[in-house]
Amino acid sequence: LRLEGVTLYAVTDGSRTQAQQTLAQAGLSAQFHGILSTVEQGCPITSTVLYEKAARHMGTAPKVTAVFTTRPNLLPQLQESGFFTVFIGNPCAQQPAADLIISDYRSMSTSSLD
């Protein structure tokens, strides 16, 4: 995640405080420019509104904005909105296709995203 000049936003269905604590415990707080919470924004996690808002804050178009998720039910909406989707977890036959599938966050590297 330490890519020079890359802005990251977290989207959570929990509270901002909970997300801040989780990022801090993982040592990732400094990597994220902001957190968008469904609790504060008043929309469900399955809505693309927060992801579109994050892209606007980052100044990127959806097609060059990667959205990482562990929620397979979110993939179709994100793809319909033009986002590059990364599913974290084990692929299964019933799951909609993601642009990229990784087993967990630890398997990420700049070479695996090329």
C-alpha positions in Angstrom: 0.0 0.0 0.0 3.0 2.3 0.2 2.8 3.6 -3.3 4.2 7.1 -3.8 1.5 9.6 -4.7 -1.5 7.3 -4.3 -4.4 8.6 -2.3 -6.4 6.0 -0.4 -9.9 6.3 1.1 -11.6 3.8 3.3 -15.4 3.1 3.0 -16.9 1.4 6.0 -20.4 0.3 7.1 -19.2 0.9 10.7 -18.4 4.2 12.5 -15.5 6.4 11.5 -14.1 5.9 15.0 -14.1 2.1 14.6 -12.5 2.4 11.2 -9.8 4.7 12.5 -9.1 2.3 15.3 -8.9 -0.7 12.9 -6.5 1.2 10.6 -4.4 2.3 13.5 -4.1 -1.3 14.9 -3.0 -2.5 11.4 -0.5 0.4 11.2 -2.3 1.8 8.2 -3.6 5.1 9.5 -1.0 7.2 7.7 -1.8 5.6 4.4 -5.4 6.8 4.2 -6.4 10.3 3.3 -10.0 9.9 4.6 -12.8 7.6 5.8 -16.3 7.6 4.5 -18.8 5.9 6.8 -22.3 4.7 5.8 -23.4 5.7 9.3 -22.5 9.3 8.7 -23.4 9.4 5.0 -26.8 7.7 5.5 -26.5 5.2 2.6 -25.9 1.4 2.6 -22.5 -0.1 1.9 -24.0 -1.7 -1.2 -24.7 1.7 -2.8 -22.0 3.1 -5.0 -22.6 6.6 -3.7 -19.7 6.4 -1.2 -17.3 4.9 -3.7 -18.1 7.6 -6.2 -17.6 10.2 -3.5 -14.2 8.8 -2.6 -13.2 8.8 -6.3 -14.2 12.5 -6.5 -12.1 13.3 -3.3 -9.2 11.5 -4.9 -9.6 13.2 -8.2 -9.8 9.9 -10.1 -12.3 8.5 -12.6 -14.0 5.2 -11.6 -12.2 3.2 -14.3 -8.8 4.1 -12.7 -10.1 3.7 -9.1 -9.6 0.3 -7.6 -12.1 -0.7 -5.0 -11.1 -3.5 -2.7 -13.9 -5.5 -1.1 -14.6 -8.8 0.7 -18.2 -8.5 -0.3 -19.0 -10.4 -3.5 -22.5 -8.9 -3.6 -21.0 -5.5 -4.1 -19.0 -6.4 -7.2 -21.8 -6.1 -9.8 -22.8 -2.5 -8.7 -19.2 -1.4 -8.6 -18.5 -2.8 -12.1 -21.7 -1.3 -13.5 -20.4 2.1 -12.2 -17.1 1.5 -14.0 -14.8 0.8 -11.0 -11.9 -1.6 -11.2 -12.8 -4.3 -8.6 -10.5 -6.3 -6.4 -12.1 -9.1 -4.5 -10.3 -10.2 -1.3 -11.0 -13.8 -0.5 -11.3 -17.2 -2.1 -13.2 -17.3 -5.4 -16.3 -19.5 -5.7 -18.4 -20.5 -8.6 -21.5 -18.5 -7.6 -19.5 -15.3 -7.1 -19.6 -12.5 -9.7 -16.3 -12.0 -11.5 -14.0 -9.3 -10.2 -11.3 -7.6 -12.2 -8.7 -9.1 -9.8 -9.0 -11.6 -7.0 -6.4 -11.8 -4.2 -6.5 -14.2 -1.2 -5.8 -11.5 1.4 -4.3 -8.0 1.7 -0.9 -9.5 2.5 -0.7 -11.0 -1.0 -0.8 -7.5 -2.5 2.4 -6.1 -4.1 3.0 -3.6 -6.9 4.0 -6.4 -9.1 0.7 -8.3 -8.6 -1.3 -5.3 -9.6 0.6 -4.8 -12.9 
